[in-house]
Amino acid sequence: MSAKNALVVEDENIVALDIKNNLHDLWFNVPYLNSYGEEAVNKAFENQLDFIMMDIILKGKIDGLEAAQKILETFNIPIIFLTANNKKVLDST
């Protein structure tokens, strides 16, 4: 059984590493961790991913929602959103 490839996009390094370790324990390959929406878009275009775990608030010019929108315009990759801040989610609705 081959491992599924996941991308973790999280701006808090300790949280990103914890997610990576938990996914690894569940037999997922996490070849990249990053904290920028722009990088997430680039990695989605460069790699075959089975899913993405995306924080909503990220470093850089675009947030996780905008990065996900750009990715979903081209790929049918499931995206699981993460956030510790409910203000951004509530303001988006």
PDB file of N, CA, C and O in Angstrom, chain B, residues numbered from 101:
ATOM      1  N   MET B 101       0.842  -1.177   0.000  1.00  0.00           N
ATOM      2  CA  MET B 101       0.000   0.000   0.000  1.00  0.00           C
ATOM      3  C   MET B 101       0.883   1.234   0.000  1.00  0.00           C
ATOM      4  O   MET B 101       1.720   1.395   0.888  1.00  0.00           O
ATOM      5  N   SER B 102       0.710   2.110  -0.985  1.00  0.00           N
ATOM      6  CA  SER B 102       1.540   3.306  -1.049  1.00  0.00           C
ATOM      7  C   SER B 102       0.918   4.428  -0.235  1.00  0.00           C
ATOM      8  O   SER B 102      -0.303   4.542  -0.130  1.00  0.00           O
ATOM      9  N   ALA B 103       1.775   5.245   0.334  1.00  0.00           N
ATOM     10  CA  ALA B 103       1.315   6.351   1.166  1.00  0.00           C
ATOM     11  C   ALA B 103       0.682   7.432   0.302  1.00  0.00           C
ATOM     12  O   ALA B 103       1.091   7.652  -0.838  1.00  0.00           O
ATOM     13  N   LYS B 104      -0.300   8.087   0.847  1.00  0.00           N
ATOM     14  CA  LYS B 104      -0.938   9.233   0.195  1.00  0.00           C
ATOM     15  C   LYS B 104      -0.102  10.472   0.487  1.00  0.00           C
ATOM     16  O   LYS B 104       0.491  10.593   1.559  1.00  0.00           O
ATOM     17  N   ASN B 105      -0.059  11.383  -0.466  1.00  0.00           N
ATOM     18  CA  ASN B 105       0.713  12.613  -0.314  1.00  0.00           C
ATOM     19  C   ASN B 105      -0.174  13.754   0.156  1.00  0.00           C
ATOM     20  O   ASN B 105      -1.225  14.029  -0.425  1.00  0.00           O
ATOM     21  N   ALA B 106       0.268  14.406   1.211  1.00  0.00           N
ATOM     22  CA  ALA B 106      -0.469  15.537   1.769  1.00  0.00           C
ATOM     23  C   ALA B 106       0.441  16.749   1.847  1.00  0.00           C
ATOM     24  O   ALA B 106       1.649  16.626   2.045  1.00  0.00           O
ATOM     25  N   LEU B 107      -0.151  17.907   1.692  1.00  0.00           N
ATOM     26  CA  LEU B 107       0.558  19.165   1.874  1.00  0.00           C
ATOM     27  C   LEU B 107      -0.020  19.837   3.104  1.00  0.00           C
ATOM     28  O   LEU B 107      -1.238  19.961   3.231  1.00  0.00           O
ATOM     29  N   VAL B 108       0.842  20.270   4.012  1.00  0.00           N
ATOM     30  CA  VAL B 108       0.406  20.985   5.203  1.00  0.00           C
ATOM     31  C   VAL B 108       0.833  22.438   5.047  1.00  0.00           C
ATOM     32  O   VAL B 108       2.014  22.740   4.879  1.00  0.00           O
ATOM     33  N   VAL B 109      -0.152  23.331   5.106  1.00  0.00           N
ATOM     34  CA  VAL B 109       0.099  24.765   4.974  1.00  0.00           C
ATOM     35  C   VAL B 109      -0.350  25.412   6.279  1.00  0.00           C
ATOM     36  O   VAL B 109      -1.545  25.576   6.525  1.00  0.00           O
ATOM     37  N   GLU B 110       0.613  25.774   7.104  1.00  0.00           N
ATOM     38  CA  GLU B 110       0.341  26.283   8.456  1.00  0.00           C
ATOM     39  C   GLU B 110       1.455  27.242   8.829  1.00  0.00           C
ATOM     40  O   GLU B 110       2.630  26.913   8.667  1.00  0.00           O
ATOM     41  N   ASP B 111       1.108  28.426   9.328  1.00  0.00           N
ATOM     42  CA  ASP B 111       2.129  29.428   9.633  1.00  0.00           C
ATOM     43  C   ASP B 111       2.765  29.278  11.010  1.00  0.00           C
ATOM     44  O   ASP B 111       3.750  29.955  11.306  1.00  0.00           O
ATOM     45  N   GLU B 112       2.230  28.417  11.845  1.00  0.00           N
ATOM     46  CA  GLU B 112       2.844  28.139  13.149  1.00  0.00           C
ATOM     47  C   GLU B 112       3.656  26.852  13.017  1.00  0.00           C
ATOM     48  O   GLU B 112       3.089  25.773  12.846  1.00  0.00           O
ATOM     49  N   ASN B 113       4.980  26.965  13.095  1.00  0.00           N
ATOM     50  CA  ASN B 113       5.857  25.817  12.847  1.00  0.00           C
ATOM     51  C   ASN B 113       5.582  24.625  13.752  1.00  0.00           C
ATOM     52  O   ASN B 113       5.560  23.487  13.284  1.00  0.00           O
ATOM     53  N   ILE B 114       5.373  24.868  15.026  1.00  0.00           N
ATOM     54  CA  ILE B 114       5.155  23.752  15.951  1.00  0.00           C
ATOM     55  C   ILE B 114       3.842  23.033  15.630  1.00  0.00           C
ATOM     56  O   ILE B 114       3.757  21.812  15.760  1.00  0.00           O
ATOM     57  N   VAL B 115       2.826  23.777  15.214  1.00  0.00           N
ATOM     58  CA  VAL B 115       1.550  23.170  14.825  1.00  0.00           C
ATOM     59  C   VAL B 115       1.731  22.368  13.542  1.00  0.00           C
ATOM     60  O   VAL B 115       1.223  21.253  13.425  1.00  0.00           O
ATOM     61  N   ALA B 116       2.453  22.934  12.581  1.00  0.00           N
ATOM     62  CA  ALA B 116       2.696  22.239  11.308  1.00  0.00           C
ATOM     63  C   ALA B 116       3.438  20.927  11.536  1.00  0.00           C
ATOM     64  O   ALA B 116       3.089  19.907  10.941  1.00  0.00           O
ATOM     65  N   LEU B 117       4.456  20.943  12.391  1.00  0.00           N
ATOM     66  CA  LEU B 117       5.206  19.718  12.677  1.00  0.00           C
ATOM     67  C   LEU B 117       4.345  18.686  13.391  1.00  0.00           C
ATOM     68  O   LEU B 117       4.466  17.488  13.134  1.00  0.00           O
ATOM     69  N   ASP B 118       3.482  19.143  14.278  1.00  0.00           N
ATOM     70  CA  ASP B 118       2.588  18.218  14.976  1.00  0.00           C
ATOM     71  C   ASP B 118       1.618  17.563  13.990  1.00  0.00           C
ATOM     72  O   ASP B 118       1.383  16.357  14.058  1.00  0.00           O
ATOM     73  N   ILE B 119       1.062  18.346  13.087  1.00  0.00           N
ATOM     74  CA  ILE B 119       0.161  17.797  12.069  1.00  0.00           C
ATOM     75  C   ILE B 119       0.909  16.803  11.198  1.00  0.00           C
ATOM     76  O   ILE B 119       0.404  15.718  10.907  1.00  0.00           O
ATOM     77  N   LYS B 120       2.124  17.177  10.778  1.00  0.00           N
ATOM     78  CA  LYS B 120       2.933  16.281   9.944  1.00  0.00           C
ATOM     79  C   LYS B 120       3.183  14.957  10.654  1.00  0.00           C
ATOM     80  O   LYS B 120       3.024  13.891  10.057  1.00  0.00           O
ATOM     81  N   ASN B 121       3.568  15.018  11.911  1.00  0.00           N
ATOM     82  CA  ASN B 121       3.845  13.794  12.666  1.00  0.00           C
ATOM     83  C   ASN B 121       2.598  12.925  12.827  1.00  0.00           C
ATOM     84  O   ASN B 121       2.672  11.700  12.730  1.00  0.00           O
ATOM     85  N   ASN B 122       1.461  13.558  13.071  1.00  0.00           N
ATOM     86  CA  ASN B 122       0.214  12.793  13.195  1.00  0.00           C
ATOM     87  C   ASN B 122      -0.175  12.145  11.876  1.00  0.00           C
ATOM     88  O   ASN B 122      -0.630  11.001  11.857  1.00  0.00           O
ATOM     89  N   LEU B 123      -0.002  12.861  10.778  1.00  0.00           N
ATOM     90  CA  LEU B 123      -0.299  12.280   9.466  1.00  0.00           C
ATOM     91  C   LEU B 123       0.664  11.142   9.146  1.00  0.00           C
ATOM     92  O   LEU B 123       0.266  10.123   8.582  1.00  0.00           O
ATOM     93  N   HIS B 124       1.928  11.323   9.508  1.00  0.00           N
ATOM     94  CA  HIS B 124       2.919  10.270   9.282  1.00  0.00           C
ATOM     95  C   HIS B 124       2.535   8.993  10.050  1.00  0.00           C
ATOM     96  O   HIS B 124       2.670   7.884   9.534  1.00  0.00           O
ATOM     97  N   ASP B 125       2.059   9.168  11.278  1.00  0.00           N
ATOM     98  CA  ASP B 125       1.620   8.013  12.072  1.00  0.00           C
ATOM     99  C   ASP B 125       0.445   7.285  11.413  1.00  0.00           C
ATOM    100  O   ASP B 125       0.224   6.097  11.650  1.00  0.00           O
ATOM    101  N   LEU B 126      -0.299   8.016  10.587  1.00  0.00           N
ATOM    102  CA  LEU B 126      -1.442   7.434   9.874  1.00  0.00           C
ATOM    103  C   LEU B 126      -1.068   7.009   8.454  1.00  0.00           C
ATOM    104  O   LEU B 126      -1.945   6.786   7.620  1.00  0.00           O
ATOM    105  N   TRP B 127       0.218   6.898   8.181  1.00  0.00           N
ATOM    106  CA  TRP B 127       0.763   6.428   6.901  1.00  0.00           C
ATOM    107  C   TRP B 127       0.597   7.419   5.750  1.00  0.00           C
ATOM    108  O   TRP B 127       0.470   7.011   4.596  1.00  0.00           O
ATOM    109  N   PHE B 128       0.597   8.709   6.055  1.00  0.00           N
ATOM    110  CA  PHE B 128       0.569   9.731   5.013  1.00  0.00           C
ATOM    111  C   PHE B 128       1.964  10.302   4.833  1.00  0.00           C
ATOM    112  O   PHE B 128       2.689  10.510   5.806  1.00  0.00           O
ATOM    113  N   ASN B 129       2.334  10.551   3.600  1.00  0.00           N
ATOM    114  CA  ASN B 129       3.593  11.202   3.274  1.00  0.00           C
ATOM    115  C   ASN B 129       3.340  12.706   3.224  1.00  0.00           C
ATOM    116  O   ASN B 129       2.441  13.165   2.519  1.00  0.00           O
ATOM    117  N   VAL B 130       4.129  13.469   3.967  1.00  0.00           N
ATOM    118  CA  VAL B 130       4.017  14.929   3.970  1.00  0.00           C
ATOM    119  C   VAL B 130       5.377  15.484   3.539  1.00  0.00           C
ATOM    120  O   VAL B 130       6.223  15.793   4.379  1.00  0.00           O
ATOM    121  N   PRO B 131       5.579  15.608   2.227  1.00  0.00           N
ATOM    122  CA  PRO B 131       6.895  16.021   1.743  1.00  0.00           C
ATOM    123  C   PRO B 131       7.202  17.498   1.959  1.00  0.00           C
ATOM    124  O   PRO B 131       8.367  17.897   1.938  1.00  0.00           O
ATOM    125  N   TYR B 132       6.170  18.310   2.167  1.00  0.00           N
ATOM    126  CA  TYR B 132       6.392  19.750   2.292  1.00  0.00           C
ATOM    127  C   TYR B 132       5.533  20.333   3.399  1.00  0.00           C
ATOM    128  O   TYR B 132       4.380  19.948   3.598  1.00  0.00           O
ATOM    129  N   LEU B 133       6.130  21.268   4.106  1.00  0.00           N
ATOM    130  CA  LEU B 133       5.418  22.124   5.050  1.00  0.00           C
ATOM    131  C   LEU B 133       5.689  23.546   4.584  1.00  0.00           C
ATOM    132  O   LEU B 133       6.824  23.876   4.240  1.00  0.00           O
ATOM    133  N   ASN B 134       4.681  24.382   4.566  1.00  0.00           N
ATOM    134  CA  ASN B 134       4.953  25.785   4.284  1.00  0.00           C
ATOM    135  C   ASN B 134       3.928  26.669   4.958  1.00  0.00           C
ATOM    136  O   ASN B 134       2.894  26.196   5.429  1.00  0.00           O
ATOM    137  N   SER B 135       4.222  27.950   4.999  1.00  0.00           N
ATOM    138  CA  SER B 135       3.367  28.880   5.713  1.00  0.00           C
ATOM    139  C   SER B 135       2.890  30.045   4.847  1.00  0.00           C
ATOM    140  O   SER B 135       2.387  31.043   5.362  1.00  0.00           O
ATOM    141  N   TYR B 136       3.047  29.912   3.551  1.00  0.00           N
ATOM    142  CA  TYR B 136       2.645  30.967   2.616  1.00  0.00           C
ATOM    143  C   TYR B 136       1.630  30.428   1.610  1.00  0.00           C
ATOM    144  O   TYR B 136       1.802  29.336   1.068  1.00  0.00           O
ATOM    145  N   GLY B 137       0.580  31.197   1.367  1.00  0.00           N
ATOM    146  CA  GLY B 137      -0.422  30.802   0.396  1.00  0.00           C
ATOM    147  C   GLY B 137       0.144  30.638  -0.996  1.00  0.00           C
ATOM    148  O   GLY B 137      -0.236  29.722  -1.726  1.00  0.00           O
ATOM    149  N   GLU B 138       1.063  31.537  -1.371  1.00  0.00           N
ATOM    150  CA  GLU B 138       1.681  31.463  -2.693  1.00  0.00           C
ATOM    151  C   GLU B 138       2.441  30.152  -2.881  1.00  0.00           C
ATOM    152  O   GLU B 138       2.377  29.535  -3.944  1.00  0.00           O
ATOM    153  N   GLU B 139       3.156  29.736  -1.848  1.00  0.00           N
ATOM    154  CA  GLU B 139       3.895  28.463  -1.905  1.00  0.00           C
ATOM    155  C   GLU B 139       2.943  27.283  -2.026  1.00  0.00           C
ATOM    156  O   GLU B 139       3.229  26.325  -2.744  1.00  0.00           O
ATOM    157  N   ALA B 140       1.819  27.347  -1.330  1.00  0.00           N
ATOM    158  CA  ALA B 140       0.840  26.260  -1.401  1.00  0.00           C
ATOM    159  C   ALA B 140       0.347  26.086  -2.829  1.00  0.00           C
ATOM    160  O   ALA B 140       0.218  24.963  -3.315  1.00  0.00           O
ATOM    161  N   VAL B 141       0.073  27.192  -3.495  1.00  0.00           N
ATOM    162  CA  VAL B 141      -0.383  27.127  -4.891  1.00  0.00           C
ATOM    163  C   VAL B 141       0.703  26.509  -5.756  1.00  0.00           C
ATOM    164  O   VAL B 141       0.421  25.632  -6.572  1.00  0.00           O
ATOM    165  N   ASN B 142       1.939  26.959  -5.587  1.00  0.00           N
ATOM    166  CA  ASN B 142       3.052  26.416  -6.377  1.00  0.00           C
ATOM    167  C   ASN B 142       3.248  24.923  -6.130  1.00  0.00           C
ATOM    168  O   ASN B 142       3.439  24.158  -7.076  1.00  0.00           O
ATOM    169  N   LYS B 143       3.202  24.506  -4.872  1.00  0.00           N
ATOM    170  CA  LYS B 143       3.394  23.084  -4.553  1.00  0.00           C
ATOM    171  C   LYS B 143       2.264  22.234  -5.120  1.00  0.00           C
ATOM    172  O   LYS B 143       2.494  21.098  -5.534  1.00  0.00           O
ATOM    173  N   ALA B 144       1.063  22.761  -5.143  1.00  0.00           N
ATOM    174  CA  ALA B 144      -0.054  22.014  -5.724  1.00  0.00           C
ATOM    175  C   ALA B 144       0.155  21.804  -7.222  1.00  0.00           C
ATOM    176  O   ALA B 144      -0.220  20.765  -7.766  1.00  0.00           O
ATOM    177  N   PHE B 145       0.753  22.789  -7.882  1.00  0.00           N
ATOM    178  CA  PHE B 145       1.007  22.667  -9.313  1.00  0.00           C
ATOM    179  C   PHE B 145       2.205  21.765  -9.601  1.00  0.00           C
ATOM    180  O   PHE B 145       2.265  21.146 -10.663  1.00  0.00           O
ATOM    181  N   GLU B 146       3.151  21.681  -8.681  1.00  0.00           N
ATOM    182  CA  GLU B 146       4.384  20.914  -8.890  1.00  0.00           C
ATOM    183  C   GLU B 146       4.283  19.457  -8.480  1.00  0.00           C
ATOM    184  O   GLU B 146       5.091  18.644  -8.927  1.00  0.00           O
ATOM    185  N   ASN B 147       3.319  19.100  -7.644  1.00  0.00           N
ATOM    186  CA  ASN B 147       3.281  17.763  -7.044  1.00  0.00           C
ATOM    187  C   ASN B 147       1.915  17.127  -7.175  1.00  0.00           C
ATOM    188  O   ASN B 147       0.900  17.811  -7.314  1.00  0.00           O
ATOM    189  N   GLN B 148       1.907  15.807  -7.128  1.00  0.00           N
ATOM    190  CA  GLN B 148       0.648  15.074  -7.096  1.00  0.00           C
ATOM    191  C   GLN B 148       0.247  14.912  -5.636  1.00  0.00           C
ATOM    192  O   GLN B 148       0.856  14.145  -4.889  1.00  0.00           O
ATOM    193  N   LEU B 149      -0.777  15.640  -5.249  1.00  0.00           N
ATOM    194  CA  LEU B 149      -1.230  15.630  -3.867  1.00  0.00           C
ATOM    195  C   LEU B 149      -2.584  14.958  -3.767  1.00  0.00           C
ATOM    196  O   LEU B 149      -3.427  15.082  -4.656  1.00  0.00           O
ATOM    197  N   ASP B 150      -2.777  14.243  -2.669  1.00  0.00           N
ATOM    198  CA  ASP B 150      -4.059  13.604  -2.421  1.00  0.00           C
ATOM    199  C   ASP B 150      -4.980  14.493  -1.593  1.00  0.00           C
ATOM    200  O   ASP B 150      -6.202  14.406  -1.711  1.00  0.00           O
ATOM    201  N   PHE B 151      -4.397  15.345  -0.760  1.00  0.00           N
ATOM    202  CA  PHE B 151      -5.176  16.344  -0.046  1.00  0.00           C
ATOM    203  C   PHE B 151      -4.258  17.397   0.553  1.00  0.00           C
ATOM    204  O   PHE B 151      -3.043  17.217   0.644  1.00  0.00           O
ATOM    205  N   ILE B 152      -4.873  18.497   0.958  1.00  0.00           N
ATOM    206  CA  ILE B 152      -4.143  19.619   1.550  1.00  0.00           C
ATOM    207  C   ILE B 152      -4.810  19.977   2.868  1.00  0.00           C
ATOM    208  O   ILE B 152      -6.036  20.046   2.957  1.00  0.00           O
ATOM    209  N   MET B 153      -3.995  20.203   3.886  1.00  0.00           N
ATOM    210  CA  MET B 153      -4.487  20.767   5.143  1.00  0.00           C
ATOM    211  C   MET B 153      -4.012  22.213   5.163  1.00  0.00           C
ATOM    212  O   MET B 153      -2.811  22.481   5.211  1.00  0.00           O
ATOM    213  N   MET B 154      -4.965  23.146   5.125  1.00  0.00           N
ATOM    214  CA  MET B 154      -4.663  24.556   4.904  1.00  0.00           C
ATOM    215  C   MET B 154      -5.166  25.422   6.049  1.00  0.00           C
ATOM    216  O   MET B 154      -6.354  25.425   6.371  1.00  0.00           O
ATOM    217  N   ASP B 155      -4.247  26.152   6.654  1.00  0.00           N
ATOM    218  CA  ASP B 155      -4.637  27.158   7.631  1.00  0.00           C
ATOM    219  C   ASP B 155      -5.278  28.315   6.871  1.00  0.00           C
ATOM    220  O   ASP B 155      -4.915  28.572   5.724  1.00  0.00           O
ATOM    221  N   ILE B 156      -6.203  28.998   7.477  1.00  0.00           N
ATOM    222  CA  ILE B 156      -6.869  30.111   6.810  1.00  0.00           C
ATOM    223  C   ILE B 156      -6.005  31.365   6.849  1.00  0.00           C
ATOM    224  O   ILE B 156      -5.913  32.086   5.855  1.00  0.00           O
ATOM    225  N   ILE B 157      -5.379  31.627   7.976  1.00  0.00           N
ATOM    226  CA  ILE B 157      -4.543  32.819   8.104  1.00  0.00           C
ATOM    227  C   ILE B 157      -3.087  32.399   7.934  1.00  0.00           C
ATOM    228  O   ILE B 157      -2.547  31.625   8.724  1.00  0.00           O
ATOM    229  N   LEU B 158      -2.467  32.932   6.880  1.00  0.00           N
ATOM    230  CA  LEU B 158      -1.093  32.552   6.524  1.00  0.00           C
ATOM    231  C   LEU B 158      -0.208  33.774   6.373  1.00  0.00           C
ATOM    232  O   LEU B 158      -0.689  34.907   6.339  1.00  0.00           O
ATOM    233  N   LYS B 159       1.076  33.534   6.285  1.00  0.00           N
ATOM    234  CA  LYS B 159       2.026  34.589   5.953  1.00  0.00           C
ATOM    235  C   LYS B 159       1.927  34.861   4.455  1.00  0.00           C
ATOM    236  O   LYS B 159       1.407  34.036   3.703  1.00  0.00           O
ATOM    237  N   GLY B 160       2.414  35.990   4.034  1.00  0.00           N
ATOM    238  CA  GLY B 160       2.434  36.284   2.604  1.00  0.00           C
ATOM    239  C   GLY B 160       1.274  37.140   2.144  1.00  0.00           C
ATOM    240  O   GLY B 160       0.527  37.695   2.950  1.00  0.00           O
ATOM    241  N   LYS B 161       1.141  37.236   0.839  1.00  0.00           N
ATOM    242  CA  LYS B 161       0.159  38.133   0.232  1.00  0.00           C
ATOM    243  C   LYS B 161      -1.245  37.554   0.144  1.00  0.00           C
ATOM    244  O   LYS B 161      -2.217  38.307   0.088  1.00  0.00           O
ATOM    245  N   ILE B 162      -1.370  36.224   0.131  1.00  0.00           N
ATOM    246  CA  ILE B 162      -2.702  35.629   0.040  1.00  0.00           C
ATOM    247  C   ILE B 162      -2.940  34.697   1.223  1.00  0.00           C
ATOM    248  O   ILE B 162      -2.024  34.034   1.710  1.00  0.00           O
ATOM    249  N   ASP B 163      -4.193  34.661   1.674  1.00  0.00           N
ATOM    250  CA  ASP B 163      -4.533  33.788   2.800  1.00  0.00           C
ATOM    251  C   ASP B 163      -4.894  32.396   2.298  1.00  0.00           C
ATOM    252  O   ASP B 163      -4.858  32.130   1.097  1.00  0.00           O
ATOM    253  N   GLY B 164      -5.239  31.520   3.221  1.00  0.00           N
ATOM    254  CA  GLY B 164      -5.546  30.148   2.867  1.00  0.00           C
ATOM    255  C   GLY B 164      -6.788  29.993   2.007  1.00  0.00           C
ATOM    256  O   GLY B 164      -6.861  29.090   1.173  1.00  0.00           O
ATOM    257  N   LEU B 165      -7.764  30.868   2.206  1.00  0.00           N
ATOM    258  CA  LEU B 165      -8.980  30.800   1.398  1.00  0.00           C
ATOM    259  C   LEU B 165      -8.688  31.150  -0.057  1.00  0.00           C
ATOM    260  O   LEU B 165      -9.171  30.484  -0.973  1.00  0.00           O
ATOM    261  N   GLU B 166      -7.902  32.193  -0.262  1.00  0.00           N
ATOM    262  CA  GLU B 166      -7.545  32.597  -1.622  1.00  0.00           C
ATOM    263  C   GLU B 166      -6.642  31.554  -2.285  1.00  0.00           C
ATOM    264  O   GLU B 166      -6.800  31.255  -3.469  1.00  0.00           O
ATOM    265  N   ALA B 167      -5.705  31.009  -1.526  1.00  0.00           N
ATOM    266  CA  ALA B 167      -4.832  29.956  -2.068  1.00  0.00           C
ATOM    267  C   ALA B 167      -5.662  28.746  -2.478  1.00  0.00           C
ATOM    268  O   ALA B 167      -5.445  28.175  -3.546  1.00  0.00           O
ATOM    269  N   ALA B 168      -6.605  28.356  -1.638  1.00  0.00           N
ATOM    270  CA  ALA B 168      -7.465  27.207  -1.953  1.00  0.00           C
ATOM    271  C   ALA B 168      -8.279  27.472  -3.211  1.00  0.00           C
ATOM    272  O   ALA B 168      -8.439  26.582  -4.047  1.00  0.00           O
ATOM    273  N   GLN B 169      -8.790  28.680  -3.350  1.00  0.00           N
ATOM    274  CA  GLN B 169      -9.571  29.023  -4.534  1.00  0.00           C
ATOM    275  C   GLN B 169      -8.726  28.877  -5.795  1.00  0.00           C
ATOM    276  O   GLN B 169      -9.197  28.342  -6.799  1.00  0.00           O
ATOM    277  N   LYS B 170      -7.475  29.352  -5.749  1.00  0.00           N
ATOM    278  CA  LYS B 170      -6.587  29.234  -6.906  1.00  0.00           C
ATOM    279  C   LYS B 170      -6.276  27.768  -7.224  1.00  0.00           C
ATOM    280  O   LYS B 170      -6.221  27.376  -8.390  1.00  0.00           O
ATOM    281  N   ILE B 171      -6.079  26.980  -6.198  1.00  0.00           N
ATOM    282  CA  ILE B 171      -5.788  25.553  -6.400  1.00  0.00           C
ATOM    283  C   ILE B 171      -7.006  24.839  -6.985  1.00  0.00           C
ATOM    284  O   ILE B 171      -6.876  24.039  -7.912  1.00  0.00           O
ATOM    285  N   LEU B 172      -8.180  25.128  -6.445  1.00  0.00           N
ATOM    286  CA  LEU B 172      -9.393  24.438  -6.884  1.00  0.00           C
ATOM    287  C   LEU B 172      -9.844  24.845  -8.282  1.00  0.00           C
ATOM    288  O   LEU B 172     -10.634  24.134  -8.904  1.00  0.00           O
ATOM    289  N   GLU B 173      -9.358  25.977  -8.786  1.00  0.00           N
ATOM    290  CA  GLU B 173      -9.665  26.375 -10.163  1.00  0.00           C
ATOM    291  C   GLU B 173      -9.053  25.396 -11.162  1.00  0.00           C
ATOM    292  O   GLU B 173      -9.548  25.266 -12.282  1.00  0.00           O
ATOM    293  N   THR B 174      -7.974  24.702 -10.765  1.00  0.00           N
ATOM    294  CA  THR B 174      -7.262  23.798 -11.663  1.00  0.00           C
ATOM    295  C   THR B 174      -7.348  22.340 -11.234  1.00  0.00           C
ATOM    296  O   THR B 174      -7.462  21.453 -12.080  1.00  0.00           O
ATOM    297  N   PHE B 175      -7.295  22.084  -9.948  1.00  0.00           N
ATOM    298  CA  PHE B 175      -7.213  20.714  -9.451  1.00  0.00           C
ATOM    299  C   PHE B 175      -8.415  20.363  -8.588  1.00  0.00           C
ATOM    300  O   PHE B 175      -9.026  21.229  -7.963  1.00  0.00           O
ATOM    301  N   ASN B 176      -8.735  19.105  -8.567  1.00  0.00           N
ATOM    302  CA  ASN B 176      -9.786  18.588  -7.701  1.00  0.00           C
ATOM    303  C   ASN B 176      -9.133  17.919  -6.502  1.00  0.00           C
ATOM    304  O   ASN B 176      -9.254  16.710  -6.306  1.00  0.00           O
ATOM    305  N   ILE B 177      -8.440  18.720  -5.703  1.00  0.00           N
ATOM    306  CA  ILE B 177      -7.741  18.218  -4.522  1.00  0.00           C
ATOM    307  C   ILE B 177      -8.572  18.580  -3.293  1.00  0.00           C
ATOM    308  O   ILE B 177      -8.883  19.754  -3.092  1.00  0.00           O
ATOM    309  N   PRO B 178      -8.933  17.607  -2.475  1.00  0.00           N
ATOM    310  CA  PRO B 178      -9.654  17.938  -1.241  1.00  0.00           C
ATOM    311  C   PRO B 178      -8.795  18.827  -0.342  1.00  0.00           C
ATOM    312  O   PRO B 178      -7.599  18.592  -0.171  1.00  0.00           O
ATOM    313  N   ILE B 179      -9.425  19.844   0.223  1.00  0.00           N
ATOM    314  CA  ILE B 179      -8.725  20.764   1.122  1.00  0.00           C
ATOM    315  C   ILE B 179      -9.461  20.789   2.451  1.00  0.00           C
ATOM    316  O   ILE B 179     -10.668  21.023   2.513  1.00  0.00           O
ATOM    317  N   ILE B 180      -8.706  20.544   3.508  1.00  0.00           N
ATOM    318  CA  ILE B 180      -9.232  20.602   4.869  1.00  0.00           C
ATOM    319  C   ILE B 180      -8.716  21.901   5.471  1.00  0.00           C
ATOM    320  O   ILE B 180      -7.506  22.111   5.551  1.00  0.00           O
ATOM    321  N   PHE B 181      -9.625  22.775   5.893  1.00  0.00           N
ATOM    322  CA  PHE B 181      -9.220  24.056   6.457  1.00  0.00           C
ATOM    323  C   PHE B 181      -9.003  23.943   7.957  1.00  0.00           C
ATOM    324  O   PHE B 181      -9.722  23.236   8.663  1.00  0.00           O
ATOM    325  N   LEU B 182      -7.989  24.664   8.417  1.00  0.00           N
ATOM    326  CA  LEU B 182      -7.649  24.734   9.830  1.00  0.00           C
ATOM    327  C   LEU B 182      -7.604  26.202  10.240  1.00  0.00           C
ATOM    328  O   LEU B 182      -7.207  27.056   9.447  1.00  0.00           O
ATOM    329  N   THR B 183      -7.998  26.493  11.444  1.00  0.00           N
ATOM    330  CA  THR B 183      -7.791  27.837  11.967  1.00  0.00           C
ATOM    331  C   THR B 183      -7.959  27.837  13.476  1.00  0.00           C
ATOM    332  O   THR B 183      -8.711  27.041  14.039  1.00  0.00           O
ATOM    333  N   ALA B 184      -7.251  28.736  14.107  1.00  0.00           N
ATOM    334  CA  ALA B 184      -7.434  28.951  15.533  1.00  0.00           C
ATOM    335  C   ALA B 184      -8.121  30.292  15.752  1.00  0.00           C
ATOM    336  O   ALA B 184      -8.353  30.701  16.890  1.00  0.00           O
ATOM    337  N   ASN B 185      -8.444  30.976  14.653  1.00  0.00           N
ATOM    338  CA  ASN B 185      -9.035  32.295  14.718  1.00  0.00           C
ATOM    339  C   ASN B 185     -10.401  32.263  14.049  1.00  0.00           C
ATOM    340  O   ASN B 185     -10.479  32.066  12.836  1.00  0.00           O
ATOM    341  N   ASN B 186     -11.475  32.451  14.802  1.00  0.00           N
ATOM    342  CA  ASN B 186     -12.807  32.384  14.213  1.00  0.00           C
ATOM    343  C   ASN B 186     -13.255  33.696  13.605  1.00  0.00           C
ATOM    344  O   ASN B 186     -14.264  33.715  12.899  1.00  0.00           O
ATOM    345  N   LYS B 187     -12.551  34.800  13.845  1.00  0.00           N
ATOM    346  CA  LYS B 187     -12.956  36.091  13.283  1.00  0.00           C
ATOM    347  C   LYS B 187     -12.914  36.076  11.765  1.00  0.00           C
ATOM    348  O   LYS B 187     -13.855  36.546  11.125  1.00  0.00           O
ATOM    349  N   LYS B 188     -11.860  35.554  11.176  1.00  0.00           N
ATOM    350  CA  LYS B 188     -11.729  35.510   9.724  1.00  0.00           C
ATOM    351  C   LYS B 188     -12.846  34.664   9.115  1.00  0.00           C
ATOM    352  O   LYS B 188     -13.412  35.038   8.087  1.00  0.00           O
ATOM    353  N   VAL B 189     -13.161  33.553   9.724  1.00  0.00           N
ATOM    354  CA  VAL B 189     -14.208  32.680   9.202  1.00  0.00           C
ATOM    355  C   VAL B 189     -15.556  33.397   9.285  1.00  0.00           C
ATOM    356  O   VAL B 189     -16.323  33.368   8.323  1.00  0.00           O
ATOM    357  N   LEU B 190     -15.855  34.034  10.406  1.00  0.00           N
ATOM    358  CA  LEU B 190     -17.127  34.719  10.569  1.00  0.00           C
ATOM    359  C   LEU B 190     -17.254  35.914   9.637  1.00  0.00           C
ATOM    360  O   LEU B 190     -18.348  36.186   9.144  1.00  0.00           O
ATOM    361  N   ASP B 191     -16.164  36.639   9.380  1.00  0.00           N
ATOM    362  CA  ASP B 191     -16.201  37.794   8.501  1.00  0.00           C
ATOM    363  C   ASP B 191     -16.378  37.380   7.039  1.00  0.00           C
ATOM    364  O   ASP B 191     -16.816  38.195   6.227  1.00  0.00           O
ATOM    365  N   SER B 192     -16.051  36.146   6.686  1.00  0.00           N
ATOM    366  CA  SER B 192     -16.130  35.680   5.311  1.00  0.00           C
ATOM    367  C   SER B 192     -17.532  35.247   4.906  1.00  0.00           C
ATOM    368  O   SER B 192     -17.804  35.080   3.717  1.00  0.00           O
ATOM    369  N   THR B 193     -18.415  35.065   5.861  1.00  0.00           N
ATOM    370  CA  THR B 193     -19.746  34.545   5.540  1.00  0.00           C
ATOM    371  C   THR B 193     -20.736  35.633   5.264  1.00  0.00           C
ATOM    372  O   THR B 193     -21.900  35.351   4.978  1.00  0.00           O
TER     373      THR B 193
END
